[in-house]
Amino acid sequence: MDDREPVGEDETEGHAVPRLSRAGAAIRGLAIDVTPLRESREFRLLQFGQLISLTGRQVTVVALPIQVYLLTRSSFAVGLISLVQIPPLAFFAIWGGTWADRFDRRRLILLTEFGLAATSVLLLLGALHGRPPLWYLYVVVIAQTAFFAVNSPTRSAVVPNVVGVERLPAAMALNQVMYNVTQVVGPVVAGFVIGSQSNVNTGLAIAYGIDVATFAGSIGLTLALPPLPPVRAAGEAVRSGWRAVREGFSFLRGKRVLVSTFAIDLNAMIFGMPRALFPALAVTVFHRGPAAVGLMSAAPAVGASVGALTSGWVGSVRRQGLFVIWAVVAWGAAITMFGLSGLGGAYFWAGLFFLALAGAADVVSAVFRGTILQESVPDSLRGRLSAIHILVVTGGPRLGDFESGTVAGLAAIFMTTADANLFSAITGGLFCLFGAGVVALVYPELARYRRPDALAAAPVD
């Protein structure tokens, strides 16, 4: 007879189940599902190529606002970076979606990667110049946005075909891990590189040079992909021009759940995205340098990465719409607390914590919104609907940059620059909370939405 202390057992229907085994199962249930990476070579190539490319892009995303702020000392000018991106984003995302539904998607990805690399070279040349004209930076950003607006929905449209619909939640979570890792590494690298140089222009040139170098890896992995044409039903007509654009928007008629996911994300990003304020907050509130801008830019991605890496549970959730609503509420609350943490000027690390918390909430919203979209759309329309989705998720933050920069600029008429930027952050978070409630009331279908039973196992409400 064994007289050792038992580890503990639970009785379940007459069977003894070790508690440690249950704990291990719970941990495995939280761990992210990497099955799509194991099973699909194409998904691996897409993910790792984008990991390399977006890491460099995120270096630029931090470097450019720093460069503009140093040239102008204006949060409004920083916010204007995002405003000038809205027209090319809207135009080329919509047309890029039609191209992704008509042509080989691998070829489109490759062409746009070369275009993005060229715009990064132009930013590098501007930094080497020393003090490039502000208009030059805005024009390069417009061109960069045009290529990105075609590249991103094309990549998204490929995913369901290479992983299978049943693996979509796991693939969406893995995509969020990849994206948020780049948002951690890129900003931290940018802040360190720029802040470590005695000459800021030298630091900016190195940062843009890193972005240029990353395209070698992403283009090489794209070349290794097989052709990726869109899948069409037998006899399905291939539309082009405005007819194709109208067909994409016509699909949304009556799809109130899809429309509501766009509306609630726009609300979160327009009102609750204080990114344009980071350079001014670093200098005037937290009294720190470029490294602080990098840390603030990376903090939401740190939280999002943790949230994505513990997302093994997402595949079993049926009430995905309700989770989206609560995730946006959590985002707005965390952004409000970030603004409040700056009131004393000495709570920089608390501010980073709340930004990370916001990122963790956002990744939950992103996974479920992406899953709802991809499961609701036939492949022949995925390019166009992914384009509308990309327009929302990338256009929203850009409008948010302009909104927060404009509010800070107007508030600075009546208060100090530091207080004006804090006012913008705090009120943005509060409006986000209010907007989430409005969307939930206007679109009750979102809270009621349940994933089809055939695609969800062991539902969690």
Secondary structure, DSSP 8 states (H G I E B T S, - for coil): ---S----EEEETTEEEEHHHHHHHHHHHHS---HHHHH-HHHHHHHHHHHHHHHHHHHHHHHHHHHHHHHH--HHHHHHHHHTTHHHHHHHHHHHHHHHTTS-HHHHHHHHHHHHHHHHHHHHHHHHHSS--HHHHHHHHHHHHHHHHHHHHHHHHHHHHHH-GGGHHHHHHHHHHHHHHHHHHHHHHHHHHHHT-SSHHHHHHHHHHHHHHHHHHHHHHHHTS--------TT-----HHHHHHHHHHHTTT-HHHHHHHHHHHHHHHHH--GGGHHHIIIIIS---HHHHHHHHHHHHHHHHHHHHT-TTGGGBS-HHHHHHHHHHHHHHHHHHHHHHTSSS--HHHHHHHHHHHHHHHHHHHHHHHHHHHHHS-HHHHHHHHHHHHHHHHHHHHHHHHHHHHHHHHHTTTS-HHHHHHHHHHHHHHHHHHHHHHHHHH-HHHHH----GGG-SS-B-
